[in-house]
Amino acid sequence: MSAKIIDGKQIAADIREELKAEVAGLKEKGIVPGLGVILVGADPASQSYVSAKEKACENIGIFSDDNRLPAETSQEELLALVERMNNDPKINGILVQLPLPKHIDEAAVLLAIDPDKDVDGFHPMSVGKMMVGEEAFLPCTPHGVVQMLMRSGVETSGAHVVVVGRSNIVGKPVANMLLQKKEGANATVTLCHTRTKDLGHHTRQADIIIAASGWPNTITADMVKEGAVVIDVGVNRVEDASRERGYRLVGDVDFEAVKEKASMITPVPGGVGPMTITMLLFNTVESAKRANGID
């Protein structure tokens, strides 16, 4: 029997409807959540992503302060804009779209963002708080993964989760989040990576596999035990002459083969992807509530 598909589009849509109602309630109190967005340069993927974020803000009623800057913008100019947003009470969250041009120090820019407005969850203070289990803005993609598991009824408490990939954006934070003593976590976590010996030995022991390696077919059917839950975070382009664009998007998992062994699985596209922007909206609304003393 094929696995049940975890529909990220539907889960994201459900959360956005919840947020839309929450934003409407805040507006009745005179509070309009605001997201400051900064895009430097004209990278097509970044432009598309930022446009989608702007549209999502409009959809649920969040104010979006959009700033699209030329690629030659200096680091000093960018830092000045971040500081303006830090001091603007209308802005509850600040998003600096990565990657930045090579002449700009990404770490310096992320460090300049007020941690109280760090809705991407990348500031070292946010990361530190997350690590020790204190209240913090959680990175959007890992948070989205945890929400997908919870809302799909996947039991994580006591489960063995194998995370494949150790990036600061997905692998490390999702492993930490699933270790925490709280709802939707309490798992035993194994973190694997490119130098792990006999990756399949580890993944075959997993109740839940989270694939975030950035390589197609990292997880094949022989690496998955019967009934495991498989979350595919990867987005990779592979050549496909049958497609008008000349390529198609695939994840890190051999979807067609693995879905015959897994109990639940996320597709690519339409799985984890829609959750990332949604959790950015979630963090922005949460920031507005904190700024106004609302639980």
Salt bridges, closest charged atoms under 4 A:
GLU17 OE2 - LYS20 NZ 3.60
GLU18 OE1 - ARG151 NH2 3.00
GLU22 OE2 - LYS289 NZ 2.59
GLU54 OE1 - ARG68 NH2 3.01
ASP65 OD2 - ARG84 NH2 3.25
ASP88 OD2 - ARG84 NH1 3.89
ASP88 OD1 - LYS90 NZ 3.47
GLU135 OE1 - ARG290 NE 3.69
ASP207 OD1 - LYS225 NZ 2.85
ASP240 OD2 - ARG243 NE 3.66
ASP240 OD2 - ARG248 NE 3.12
GLU256 OE1 - LYS259 NZ 3.64
GLU260 OE2 - LYS259 NZ 2.86
GLU286 OE1 - LYS289 NZ 3.59
GLU286 OE2 - ARG290 NE 3.80
